[in-house]
Every structure is written in C-alpha cells, then in structure tokens.
Amino acid sequence: MNTMAPTRPSELQISRVRLTACPAAAAEARTHVRAAIFAWDVPVDTSAAVLLTSELVTNAIRHETNETITLAITCSCGELRVDVHDSSYSLPVVLEAAADAEAGRGLMLVATLADEWGFYRTPAGKAVYFTLAFAPEVAEGDGRGPQGVHAWGL
C-alpha cells in the first residue's frame, strides 16, 4: 500500500513571548499557543495545550515577583513543549485539593493531561513546563480542521 501520511513538523520551531503578569496574560498565552499549533501544523490536542498553558500562566501570575513572565513554545522531536518562566524561586507542588475546593487543582490537571511536566530553576527564578506528544500518524481525512486534532482527546 502506497498511502502517503501527512507531513509533520520535523525541524525545531520556537516562539518566545513576554507577557505582562496580569489576569489577561492567560488569555494572551492561550492565543499564542493556539496560533503556534496551527502555524506549525502540530498534531496535538489543541484544547489540552491551551488549557495546560492557562494553568501554568495562572500559577506564574500568582507567584510572580516581577512585572513579566515569559512563554516559550517549542516543537521538535515529536512533541510540543510549553515553558512558563517567572521570577519566583518557589517550586511548584501538586496539592491534594478537597472535593469542594475552588482552587489547587491546576498542577494535578497538568500532571494528568500532559505526557510530561516538570520545572527547573533559572538565573531569574524558575520555569514550569509540559509536553504533549504528537498524535499518531494518520491518513488523509484525519479529522483535522480549524479546531486542530480533536479526535485524539486525552
């Protein structure tokens, strides 16, 4: 069978954006991640990527000691990676939130939906990241459209 699979991003793609540490930063970050996924034709669940980005940016805003955070989006080696840099030296901790708690589930969500997540110290503070692996190769008519890969939900 000589069916050609759609091409997938094979070279390194990088986007870095500085965001003002305010409530609007989460929406701006979601927009940048969504745009990168579409521009680079990345076969990941767009909804999961923007949700996880929103969680990391919201956490960064809560703990930010500076005026800005940095969003880094990379695509290579079969995965999308999103890093959120802030100036806080406090390391993230996954909490066991009560069933009726209104907050505290963000990192649990990230740990559940991401293929990998973690953090590392930087000279200016820390960065928290997640990765999403590319969806399996599929033939023409794979269900991709303006919403991205939606059939491969997490």
WOFENVEN-V208511 format. One line per field, one symbol per residue. ss: DSSP state (H for helix, E for strand, - for the rest). phi: phi as a letter, one per 20 degrees, with the letter a starting at -180 (. if undefined). psi: psi as a letter, one per 40 degrees, with the letter a starting at -180 (. if undefined). A space follows every 50 residues. Layout:
BEGIN
ss=???
phi=???
psi=???
END
This chain:
BEGIN
ss=------------EEEEEEEE---HHHHHHHHHHHHHHHHH-----HHHHH HHHHHHHHHHHHH----EEEEEEEEE--EEEEEEEE-------------- -----HHHHHHHH--EEEEEEE--EEEEEEEEE-----------E--E-- ----
phi=.deeeffdgddfdccccecffbgffffffgfffgffgffeleecffffff fffgfffgffffdfddecccdddccalmbdccddeceeefefcfeeffgd febodgffffffeffbbrbbfcgeqbcdcbccfffggcegmenfbfenfd fdge
psi=hfhhiiiiheihhhhhhhihgidedddddddddddddddefhgihddddd ddddddddddddeheaeiihhhhihifeihhhhhhieiehiihhigiide ieieeddddddddidiiaiiiidebiihiiihiiiihiiifeeiaeeahe efi.
END
